[in-house]
Amino acid sequence: MHNDRTITEARLKRVLDERIRPAVYPESVPLAVTVWHAPGEPVPVAEGIAGSGVPIEAGAAWGPPWGTSWFTVAGRVPREWAGRTVEALLDLGFDENMPGFQCEGLVYRPDGSPVKGLNPRNQWVRIAERAAGGEEVLLHVEASSNPVILDYHPFVPTELGDRETADGEPRYRLARMDLAVFDRTVWELVQDLEVLEGLMSELSPDAPRRWEVLRAVERALDAVDLQDVGGTAAAAREQLATVLAAPAHASAHRISAVGHAHIDSAWLWPLRETVRKVARTTSNMTALLEDEPEFVYAMSQAQQFAWIKEHRPEVYARVKKAVADGRFVPVGGMWVESDTNMPGSEALARQFVHGKRFFLEEFGIETEEVWLPDSFGYSAALPQLVRLAGARWFLTQKISWSRTNKFPHHTFWWEGLDGTRVFTHFPPIDTYNAQLSGRELAHAVRNFQEKGGATRSLAPTGWGDGGGGTTREMLARAKRLADLEGSARVVFEKPSAFFEKAHAEYAQAPVWVGELYLELHRATLTSQARTKQGNRRSEHLLHEAELWAATAAVRAGLPYPYEALDRIWKTVLLHQFHDILPGTSIAWVHREAAAAYAAVAAELEEIVAGALAALAGDGSGGGGTVVFNAAPHRRGEVPALGAAVDGAPVPPVRPAPRDGGGFVLDNGLLRVGIDGRGLVVSVYDPAAEREAIAPGAAANLLQLHQDFPNMWDAWDVDHFYRNTVTDLTDADTVEAADDGAVRVVRAFGSSRVEQRISLPAGERRLDIATEVDWHETEKFLKAAFPLDVHADRTAAETQFGHLYRPTHTNTSWDAAKFEACAHRFVHLEEPGWGVAVVNDSTYGYDVTRTVRPDDTGTTTTVRLSLLRAPRFPDPRTDQGTHRFRYALVPGASIGDAVREGHRINLPERRVPGEAAVPPLVRVGNDAVVVSAVKLADDGSGDVVVRLYESQGGRARTRLETGFPLASAALCDLLERPLAAAATDGDAVPLALRPFQILTLRLERRD
């Protein structure tokens, strides 16, 4: 037989594109269209429907950036269409290649009830299954003219990312607005041919099955009369029936498709637009659930459910019914799909608390899977938090984006910091927007790493980010692929059903220990410094507010601000979404984030001030001062988590002139040399007789790099940025300041930096306060500390502990971690002596090491990442003034690093008064850190304490209460008792394994 395969395949493509697909809608009539452009921000539905529209024709321009237009479409079904299926085709001017990244619409009936969303791949609205003929059609479309930010030529700087800077020019042209006959038989033929085309393209040309399908397709094309597609479609389908009925092989891979629409809670659109994206998508999905009994749809992010509950109650009612029916499945158990690298310990725990509690209260559902397909790497603290939240499974997808190393597993046990393991799946289909195409399914089968041990994988299926979710075409593919020779078997089912089966067949899956580091998007640890500082400050203010409000409630009877703290936590958690906190959203998002953080800070400061005033007394005895310490470690005479009456603060050591220029700071514990350039050239530890700074090097060295990654500007920093560096050594001013600091001023490019270097009395710590007036473009600013320490690893703080990363590049896995995340400290040491670099608001850091000439030792350089200046998606990222505080702590153990990290983030508060404040709880072991003290969320008045082992060893301690203790219980993160805790009077004896988290619920005795 002659090989005519390519001719038939080309024939199939043309006939499908030019004859069969157009015949799905064989007859149409235009609808009359009017439009009303809403002024300013979106208006309520009733107002939009009532807007006074003017006629508009297909081809007319509409839609300035971020505008809202209300279209009214009207017409009548022709009487000759009686008995036929009729749909409205409403094309707002879509580009089918950009679902989720352009204009969108939501269709309403005249009474204001929603019908479904309009999206580039979902432009139809069913009018009648069997038309009577003559029916009147009247629909309203709320259309958002979101501008295209990420265009075909991506990463081009644009002012469209904020309504304040965008132009007012229309972005779209209205396209087809018709009533049309829908030919179901032709549509089914299209689905048959598309599935078989996809299957053929992935089978080997040597495979008999490919040729069987090819001949069947050839016969089907022969059966189609190109001038009467509708009349011959059934005959063409008959030619395909046999090959579509051939069952899959017994060993065929099994794919659990889950309806899904990954919707970023903000990204290339503002938060307010996400509210509408969610409403459109959930309207689509509830409608599809009604039409398709086999369909199952999963949606994560409690915040998005809460938005539609608040803003679209009529949509939410449909969602609640579908959830009750078991087919619209809440997943994830978190408030948002957050970043997991940068949120602090308590914040990451509260993501689960608020997310799971919402699903329990709204739907009575205990979500068991953590659903994080798109976050930029996954903290090693997560497995323990997942289990403590009552979840069993974890799903991720983003690791498929790693650029250097291929992750070795798809189904595995993930082991976290403390040894907790969680059953984890990483779908081999390598997308969270699967279309169930032949290419995707074949890739999933080839890619699956667990062959021979497991047979199942999951496919999140649907258009995301406002693309409208799962389509009827995807469901049609799944039906044909349920049992089809040459393909994986596909079935729509709940994520929990997949995990139960996968766990049962592969309980002895391999183990991955530690973080899931994404070898991409490393610059997200630095971009948009104000957003990151707002997050860090909010987290610590929330710690203080809960601690002092609880203390004031117990000690002074002050009402506890339950509602305010709940609301503020949800605001902070929302802004930890994985495109807000990482700094990868448009300018509008970060402008609003700054305002939100300012409002959060103001309200929390008010709560703290009220609690401290109630605790400190009225100061009527003579103007004393009470020093409050919210940190989990004692500071001099001030207890951890309590307060003491104290005098004036001790001033820092004053600088003395240094030989050769510059200054010396010496407090007896450290001797610091600052040269005439304002650089730290010596930090000597007399007790250990050790110099911390490497010979011939200078610390607190600001370094500037060119920063222009190959793509993903705000997200990425590529390794070649290190090839060029400018050391900022020229100083305009190096002087002793009145407050005892050495003041250093430098100018570079269009920017200016002022630093104040000080040495506190009685402390082994060099403090550096840095203010940068930043006006650079595509530059990366770092602060370097070259240390005379030989270490093959560093310890970086993460949630509820720390993890080690290598300083060498032995393997490609080591080399890929050239920029990593640390919370409050980075620590490195030789046995018996270490150094910590602590900070108040940075996350990115890098460590390199070199052997000095003539083998005089090893220099290990720790660099904090301070600022970047990418131009996409926000062309003015980080322009303006920024303030950072960081410190060098020589001779530091891990315990010292933990303590100093808390100190710099939780400074003492000095309040007028005369009353010492005993802590509500005391812990007798410095290795055990209290991360939260609060009243129970249920309003019972119980005190809830969360603590953890911080140094990586076993720890025994007694938690002593500053109030009469009736009983104690060990709880999960949601404060639900797991087991009674033994008590000894007003104390609870505790034993913790390395990095173990414990949550205690303490009932007070009257």
Protein Blocks (a to p, Z undefined) as FASTA:
>chain_A
ZZfklmmmmmmmmmmmmmmmmmmmmbccdddddddddehjaddfklmmmpccddddehia
ehiehiacdddddddddfklgoiacdddddehiafklghiaccdddddfkopafbdcdfk
lcbccfbfbdgbhiacddddddddddcfbdfbghiacfklpfklmccbdfbdcddddddd
ddfklmmmmmmmmmmmmmmmmpcfklmklmmmmmmmmmmmmmpcfklmmlmmmmmmmmmm
mmmmpccdfklccddddddddddfbfjbcfklmmmmmmmmmmmmmmmmmmmmkbccddeh
jklmmmmmmmmmmlmmmmmmmmmnopaccehjiabdcdfklpcfklmmmmmmmmmmmmmm
mnopacfbdcdfkbgcjafklmmmmmmnopabdcdfklmmpmkbccfbfbdcdddfkopa
cdddddfklpabbghiaklmmmmmmmpmkgojaccdcddeddeehnnpaafklmmmmmmm
mocghiacdddddfklmmmmmmmmmmmgccdedjdddfehklmmmgokllmmmmmmmmmm
mmmmmmmmmmmmmmnopacdfklmmmmmmmmmmmmpcklmnopacfklmmmmmmmmmmmm
mmmmmmmmmmmmmmnonolnnopacdddfbfbdehjacghiacddddddddddddddehi
ajdddehjaccdddfkopafbdcdfklopafbdghiaehiacddddddfbhkllpccfkl
mmpccddfbcfbdcddfkopacddddehjbccdddddddehiacdddddddddfbehiac
ddddddddddfbdcdddehiaddddfbffbmmlmmmmbccdfkbccdddehiacddddfk
bfbdcddddddehhiaccddddddfbdcdfbfbfkgoiacddddddddehiafklmmmmm
mmmmmccdddedjbdcddfbdcfbfklccfbdcddfklnopacdddddfkopacdddddd
fbdcfbdcdddfkopafbdcddehjadcddddehiacdddddddZZ
